[in-house]
Amino acid sequence: MKQSLQLRTSQHLALTPQLQQSIRLLQLSTLELHQELEQLLTDNPLLERLDDPLDHSVRLLADGAIGSNATPGEAAPEPGAQDAPAPAEAEGGDAPDSEAPQGPEGDADWGEQTRAKGSDDEDSRPQLEASSTTLREHLMEQMRVTVSEGRDRALVELIIDALDDNGYLTETLEEIHERLPAELEIDFDEMKTALALLQSFDPVGVGARSASECLCLQIKAMPGVPLVTRRMALAIVDKHLAWFAQREFNKLKKALDCDDEDLREAQAVIRQCNPHPGAVFASDVSDFVVPDVIVRKAKGGWSVSLNNEVMPRLRVNNMYASLLKQGKGEGQMSAQLQEAKWLIKNMRQRFDTILRVSEAIVERQRNFFSHGAVAMRPLVLREIADTLGLHESTISRVTTQKYMLTPHGMFELKYFFGSHVATEAGGEASSTAIRALIVQLTGAEDPKNPLSDSKIADMLGEQGMVIARRTVAKYREALKIPPVSLRKCL
C-alpha cells in the first residue's frame, strides 16, 4: 500500500457557541427562560435588565414592617412606556441611560396626598395571605377541646399521625397497637375507643379505613334522610359499592328488592358524600400558565402580538462598555461584552421566531378562532416550516411549552397541530375537530340511553367522517369520557 497526501474541500455546519445558545433559548419555556436569564445576569456584569420582575412586589422588612420596592413619591410609568422598547434595548454600549418617564406636573404631590389620605384605611394596606390550616391541626384543635384525659389524648394523636392527606387511616389498629411498648399496658379496646372518638370529629368521615366505611360515617351523620332511604344507602355502600360504581342498577334492584324510585333516592344520598374528607385541607398551590402570544379580534380578521409581560428588556451596561472603549477593560470583560451582545440578539431572535410561527398558525387555523375546535383543520409541522423557510425541528422547539391566549382559552402551540381523518368527499378532517364533536355528542346524549362507541362512529359517518369504532374509543379515553356503561343513569 502506497501512502499519499490528498487535499479535499468540503462544507459542513459547525455549531458555534452563539448558535448553541440560540437553539437552547428557543426550546426553553417562559419559566425556564427567566431562570436561565437570572443565572446569566449573575455571571455577566456587562448585562443588565431594565425591567425588574419584583419592582411592584411587597416585601417584609427586618423589623416586621411591610415595605414596597417603589420609591415614595415616584410617579407611575405611563401605560405605553413599557411596551415601546423591544425585548432587547441595545446590542452595544452606546445605548443612552434609560430615564423613568415623568408624569405631569403635580403627579408626585397627588400621589403623596392620596397615600396620606388613605393611610388609616385598612383596605388600602397590602394584604398578606393567611396561612392555611392543615388536617392535623384541625383535628388536634378538636381533640384539645373534647378529650381531657392525657392517656386518651395520646392515643387519639397517635391515630391522627397515621392519617393520610385524604383523612384515611393507612394502618390497621392492630399494626398501631403492636408498635406500642408493652410496659404502657394499652388494651386493644382503648384503641377502638380512640378511633371511634376520632371518627366523631369534623370533617365527617375522617379516620375511616376504607371508602365504604367513610361513606357509611357520612350517611349516618346526614340529617333529614328518611329511615328507609338511609338503610338502603348504607346497604349499598357497605355491601354493593362496586356494583354502584359500575352502575349495575339491575343487580342492585334485585339484591335490594327495590324499584327505580327507591334506588334513585338512595343514589342521591350517596352522591352528597365526600369520599375524600381530608382533601379540603390540602395546601396544594394551583399551577398557572403565562401566555407567550395573545390573539385578539381585529377588523380584518385576527391580530397576533407577543405578551410584553414575559419579554425581558436587556441591554449592555453603559459604564463597563465605556471602560472598554477607553481601553481600560481586561480580556475577560471583552469576552463578556461579546456574550452579552449574543444573548441580546438571540433573545430578540427567539421572540421574533415565536411571533412568526404564531402568525402562520393563526393564518391557517382562522376557522378555529371564529367557530371553535369543531372547525380545526389538519396541520403538520412541515407545512409551517416550508412557509417560513425553517426546519421542522425549529418549529417543534418553538411550539413546545409555548402558549397562546385566544378568545376560546389558553392553548399550547402544539394543540393546533394534529393528524387527519379522511372524509367521504375525499377531504380531510382534523382529529381535534373529531374530539370536539365527540364531546358535543356525549354531552347532548340521553343519560338513560347513552351513545355507544359504534353509535358515535355511525353518527360521525353520517357527517362524512370515515372513522372506526376503536378510533372513537381511543379519542373518548383521551378525553377522559367514561364508557357507555358508566355514563348510564336511572
C-alpha positions in Angstrom: 0.0 0.0 0.0 1.4 3.4 -1.0 0.9 6.3 1.3 0.0 9.7 -0.2 -1.3 13.1 0.8 -4.6 14.4 -0.6 -6.3 17.9 -0.2 -10.1 17.9 -0.1 -12.6 20.8 0.3 -16.0 20.2 1.9 -18.7 22.1 3.6 -20.2 21.3 7.0 -22.3 23.0 9.6 -20.5 23.9 12.8 -22.5 24.6 16.0 -20.9 27.8 17.2 -21.5 28.8 20.9 -23.8 31.6 19.6 -25.9 29.1 17.6 -26.0 26.6 20.5 -27.3 29.4 22.8 -29.9 30.4 20.2 -31.2 26.8 20.0 -31.2 26.5 23.7 -33.2 29.7 24.3 -35.7 28.7 21.6 -36.6 25.5 23.3 -37.0 26.9 26.8 -40.4 27.6 28.3 -41.1 31.1 29.7 -40.4 30.0 33.3 -37.2 28.2 32.3 -36.1 31.2 30.2 -36.4 33.6 33.1 -34.5 31.2 35.4 -31.7 30.9 32.8 -31.7 34.7 32.4 -31.3 35.3 36.1 -28.2 33.0 36.1 -26.7 34.8 33.1 -27.3 38.2 34.8 -25.4 36.9 37.8 -22.5 35.6 35.8 -22.1 38.5 33.4 -21.8 42.0 35.0 -21.9 43.7 31.5 -25.5 42.5 31.1 -28.3 44.3 32.9 -32.1 44.1 32.9 -34.3 47.2 32.7 -37.5 45.5 33.9 -37.2 44.1 37.4 -40.0 41.4 38.0 -40.0 42.5 41.7 -40.4 46.2 41.1 -44.0 46.3 42.4 -43.8 43.5 44.9 -44.5 43.8 48.7 -41.7 42.7 51.0 -41.5 42.0 54.7 -38.7 44.1 56.3 -36.4 43.0 59.0 -38.3 44.9 61.7 -41.6 43.3 60.7 -42.9 46.2 58.7 -44.3 45.9 55.2 -42.3 47.7 52.6 -42.6 48.1 48.8 -39.8 48.5 46.2 -41.4 51.6 44.8 -39.8 54.8 45.9 -42.2 57.1 47.8 -43.4 59.9 45.6 -42.3 58.2 42.4 -44.6 58.8 39.5 -46.1 55.7 38.0 -44.9 54.9 34.4 -47.2 55.6 31.6 -49.1 52.6 30.2 -47.3 52.6 26.9 -43.8 53.2 28.4 -43.1 49.5 29.0 -44.4 48.5 25.5 -42.3 50.8 23.5 -38.8 49.1 23.7 -38.0 45.8 22.0 -37.2 42.7 24.1 -33.5 43.8 24.0 -32.8 47.5 24.3 -29.3 47.7 22.7 -26.6 45.4 21.4 -23.7 47.7 22.2 -22.6 50.1 24.9 -23.8 53.3 23.2 -27.4 53.0 24.4 -28.4 56.0 26.4 -29.3 55.7 30.0 -33.0 55.0 30.4 -34.8 57.5 32.5 -38.0 56.9 34.3 -40.9 58.6 32.5 -42.0 61.8 34.2 -45.7 62.4 34.7 -47.4 65.7 34.5 -46.6 68.4 37.0 -48.1 67.7 40.4 -48.4 64.0 39.9 -46.0 63.2 42.7 -47.8 65.6 45.1 -51.1 64.0 44.1 -49.7 60.5 44.9 -48.4 61.7 48.3 -51.8 63.2 49.1 -53.6 60.0 48.1 -51.3 57.9 50.3 -51.7 60.2 53.2 -55.4 60.3 52.9 -55.7 56.5 52.8 -53.1 55.7 55.4 -55.6 55.0 58.1 -57.8 52.9 55.8 -57.2 49.2 56.4 -58.4 48.3 52.9 -55.5 50.4 51.4 -52.9 48.3 53.2 -51.2 45.4 51.5 -53.0 42.2 52.4 -50.9 39.1 53.3 -52.3 35.6 52.6 -53.3 33.8 55.8 -51.6 30.5 56.5 -53.9 27.6 55.8 -54.9 25.1 58.5 -53.8 21.5 57.9 -55.9 18.5 58.6 -53.8 17.5 61.6 -54.0 21.0 63.1 -57.8 20.9 62.7 -58.2 17.6 64.3 -55.7 18.4 67.2 -57.7 21.5 68.0 -60.9 19.5 68.3 -59.1 16.9 70.4 -57.9 19.6 72.9 -61.5 20.7 73.4 -63.1 17.2 73.5 -60.6 14.9 75.3 -59.5 15.7 78.8 -57.5 12.6 79.8 -53.8 12.7 78.8 -53.8 8.9 78.0 -56.7 9.2 75.7 -55.2 12.3 74.1 -52.0 10.4 73.3 -53.9 7.6 71.7 -56.0 9.9 69.5 -52.9 11.9 68.5 -51.2 8.6 67.6 -54.1 7.7 65.2 -54.1 11.2 63.8 -50.5 10.9 62.8 -51.4 7.7 60.9 -53.9 9.5 58.6 -53.1 10.3 55.0 -53.9 13.6 53.2 -57.5 12.3 52.4 -58.2 11.6 56.0 -58.0 7.8 55.7 -56.3 5.6 58.3 -53.4 4.0 56.4 -52.6 1.4 59.0 -54.8 -1.1 60.8 -55.4 -0.7 64.5 -53.6 -4.0 65.1 -50.4 -2.6 63.5 -50.5 0.5 65.5 -51.2 -1.4 68.7 -48.3 -3.8 68.1 -45.9 -0.8 67.8 -46.8 0.5 71.3 -44.4 -0.5 74.2 -45.7 -3.4 76.3 -45.0 -1.5 79.5 -47.7 1.0 78.7 -50.3 -1.8 79.1 -52.7 -0.3 76.5 -55.6 -2.6 75.8 -56.9 -3.0 72.2 -60.3 -1.8 73.3 -58.7 1.5 74.2 -57.5 1.8 70.6 -61.0 1.2 69.3 -62.4 3.8 71.6 -59.8 6.3 70.5 -60.7 5.6 66.8 -64.4 6.0 67.4 -63.7 9.3 69.1 -61.6 10.5 66.2 -64.3 9.4 63.7 -66.8 11.8 65.6 -64.6 14.8 64.7 -65.1 17.1 61.8 -64.9 16.6 58.8 -67.3 13.7 58.9 -65.7 10.5 57.6 -62.2 11.2 58.8 -60.4 8.2 60.3 -62.1 5.7 58.0 -60.2 2.6 56.9 -61.9 2.2 53.6 -64.1 4.2 51.2 -67.1 2.1 52.3 -66.6 3.0 56.0 -66.0 6.7 55.0 -69.4 6.8 53.2 -71.2 5.0 56.0 -70.0 7.5 58.6 -71.2 10.4 56.5 -74.6 8.8 55.7 -75.2 8.0 59.4 -74.5 11.7 60.3 -76.6 13.1 57.4 -79.7 14.9 58.8 -83.1 14.8 57.3 -82.8 11.5 55.5 -85.8 9.1 55.7 -85.1 5.9 57.6 -85.8 3.6 54.6 -83.6 5.6 52.3 -80.8 5.8 54.8 -80.9 2.0 55.3 -80.8 1.4 51.6 -77.9 3.8 51.1 -75.9 2.2 53.9 -76.6 -1.3 52.4 -75.3 -0.1 49.0 -72.0 1.4 50.3 -71.4 -1.4 52.8 -72.1 -4.5 50.6 -72.6 -3.4 46.9 -70.3 -0.4 46.4 -68.6 -2.0 43.4 -71.9 -2.5 41.7 -72.9 1.1 42.4 -69.6 2.4 41.0 -70.1 0.3 37.8 -73.7 1.4 37.6 -75.1 -2.1 37.7 -78.6 -0.8 38.6 -80.4 -4.0 37.6 -78.2 -6.1 40.0 -78.8 -3.5 42.8 -82.5 -3.5 42.4 -82.6 -7.3 42.5 -80.3 -7.5 45.6 -82.1 -4.8 47.5 -85.6 -5.7 46.3 -86.5 -2.1 45.4 -87.7 -0.1 42.4 -86.2 2.7 40.4 -87.6 5.5 42.6 -86.2 4.0 45.8 -82.8 3.4 44.2 -82.8 6.9 42.8 -83.3 8.4 46.3 -80.6 6.3 47.8 -78.2 7.3 44.9 -78.9 11.0 45.6 -78.0 10.5 49.3 -74.7 8.7 48.4 -73.8 11.5 45.9 -73.9 14.0 48.7 -71.0 12.3 50.4 -67.4 13.3 50.0 -65.1 10.2 49.5 -62.0 12.3 50.4 -63.0 14.3 53.5 -59.4 15.4 54.3 -58.7 16.8 50.8 -60.4 20.2 51.7 -57.4 20.9 53.9 -54.8 20.3 51.2 -52.5 23.2 50.6 -51.6 22.5 47.0 -50.9 25.6 45.0 -52.6 25.8 41.7 -50.3 26.0 38.7 -50.9 28.7 36.1 -49.6 29.4 32.7 -48.5 32.8 31.3 -49.1 33.1 27.6 -46.3 33.9 25.2 -48.6 35.1 22.4 -52.0 36.8 22.6 -54.6 36.6 19.8 -57.3 39.3 19.5 -60.2 40.0 17.2 -59.3 42.7 14.6 -61.2 44.4 11.8 -59.7 42.3 9.0 -59.5 39.1 11.0 -57.2 38.2 13.9 -54.2 40.1 15.2 -51.3 38.3 16.9 -49.0 40.0 19.4 -46.3 39.0 21.8 -47.0 39.2 25.6 -44.9 42.1 26.8 -45.1 40.8 30.4 -42.8 37.8 29.5 -40.3 39.7 27.3 -37.2 40.7 29.3 -35.7 44.1 28.4 -31.9 43.7 28.3 -29.0 46.0 27.4 -25.3 46.3 27.9 -24.1 48.1 31.0 -23.1 51.6 29.9 -20.4 52.0 32.5 -18.5 48.8 31.6 -18.9 49.5 27.9 -17.4 52.9 28.3 -14.4 51.5 30.1 -13.9 49.0 27.3 -14.0 51.8 24.7 -11.3 53.7 26.6 -9.1 50.6 26.6 -9.3 50.1 30.4 -11.1 46.7 30.2 -9.4 43.3 30.5 -9.7 40.5 28.1 -12.3 38.7 30.1 -14.5 41.8 30.0 -14.3 41.9 26.2 -15.5 38.3 26.1 -18.3 39.1 28.5 -19.3 42.0 26.3 -19.5 39.7 23.3 -21.5 37.2 25.2 -23.9 40.0 26.3 -24.4 41.1 22.7 -25.0 37.5 21.6 -27.6 37.0 24.3 -29.5 40.2 23.4 -29.5 39.2 19.7 -30.6 35.6 20.4 -33.3 36.8 22.8 -34.7 39.1 20.1 -34.5 36.3 17.6 -36.3 33.9 19.9 -39.4 36.2 20.3 -39.4 37.0 16.6 -39.5 33.4 15.7 -42.3 32.7 18.1 -44.3 35.5 16.6 -43.7 34.4 13.0 -44.8 30.8 13.8 -47.8 32.0 15.7 -48.9 34.2 12.9 -48.6 31.3 10.4 -50.7 29.1 12.7 -53.4 31.7 13.1 -53.5 32.2 9.4 -54.1 28.5 8.7 -56.5 28.0 11.7 -58.6 31.1 11.3 -61.7 28.9 11.3 -60.9 27.7 14.8 -60.7 31.2 16.1 -64.1 32.0 14.5 -66.0 28.9 15.2 -64.2 26.8 17.8 -62.5 23.4 17.9 -65.0 21.8 15.6 -63.6 23.9 12.7 -59.9 22.9 13.3 -58.2 21.8 10.1 -55.4 19.3 9.8 -51.9 20.8 10.2 -48.4 19.4 10.3 -45.1 20.9 11.3 -43.7 20.6 7.7 -46.4 22.9 6.4 -45.4 25.8 8.8 -41.7 25.0 8.2 -42.0 25.3 4.4 -43.9 28.5 4.7 -41.4 30.2 7.0 -38.3 28.6 5.4 -37.3 27.0 8.7 -36.5 23.4 9.7 -39.1 21.2 11.2 -37.0 20.8 14.4 -37.1 24.6 14.8 -40.9 24.6 14.6 -41.0 21.7 17.1 -38.9 23.7 19.5 -41.0 26.8 19.1 -44.3 25.1 19.7 -43.2 23.1 22.8 -44.2 24.7 26.1 -45.2 28.0 24.4 -48.8 29.1 25.0 -51.3 31.2 23.1 -54.1 33.1 24.7 -57.2 33.1 22.5 -60.9 34.0 22.9 -61.5 30.3 23.3 -59.0 29.9 26.1 -55.3 29.1 26.6 -53.6 26.6 24.3 -50.2 25.2 23.7 -49.0 25.9 20.2 -48.7 22.2 19.6 -52.5 22.0 20.1 -53.0 23.4 16.6 -51.2 20.5 15.0 -52.8 17.2 14.6 -53.4 14.1 12.4 -56.2 13.9 9.9 -59.0 11.6 9.1 -60.4 11.0 5.6 -63.8 12.1 4.7 -66.2 10.7 2.1 -65.8 13.7 -0.1 -62.1 13.0 -0.4 -61.1 15.7 2.0 -59.5 15.6 5.5 -60.8 16.3 9.0 -58.6 17.2 11.9 -58.5 14.8 14.9 -59.0 17.8 17.2 -62.3 18.6 15.4 -63.4 15.0 15.8 -62.7 15.1 19.5 -64.7 18.2 19.8 -67.6 16.5 18.0 -67.4 13.5 20.3 -67.6 15.9 23.3 -70.7 17.5 21.8 -72.4 14.2 21.0 -71.8 12.7 24.5 -72.8 16.0 26.2 -76.2 16.0 24.4 -77.0 12.3 24.8 -79.8 10.8 26.8 -78.4 9.8 30.2 -80.8 6.9 30.3 -79.7 5.7 26.9 -76.1 6.9 26.3 -74.4 6.6 23.0 -72.0 3.6 22.4 -68.7 4.0 20.5 -70.3 2.3 17.5 -73.2 4.6 17.5 -70.9 7.6 17.7 -68.8 6.3 14.8 -72.0 5.9 12.8 -73.2 9.4 13.6 -69.8 10.8 12.6 -70.0 8.8 9.4 -73.3 10.5 8.6 -71.4 13.8 8.7 -69.0 12.4 6.2 -66.1 11.4 8.5 -64.8 7.9 8.0 -63.8 6.7 11.5 -63.6 3.3 13.1 -65.1 2.4 16.4 -61.7 1.7 18.0 -60.6 5.2 17.0 -63.7 6.7 18.7 -62.8 4.7 21.8 -59.2 6.0 21.7 -60.3 9.6 21.4 -63.0 9.1 24.1 -60.5 7.7 26.5 -58.1 10.6 25.7 -60.9 13.0 26.6 -61.5 11.1 29.9 -65.1 10.3 28.9 -66.3 7.2 30.7 -67.6 4.2 28.6 -71.3 3.8 27.9 -71.8 1.5 30.9 -70.5 4.2 33.3 -72.5 7.0 31.7 -75.9 5.4 32.2 -78.2 6.9 34.7 -81.5 5.8 36.2 
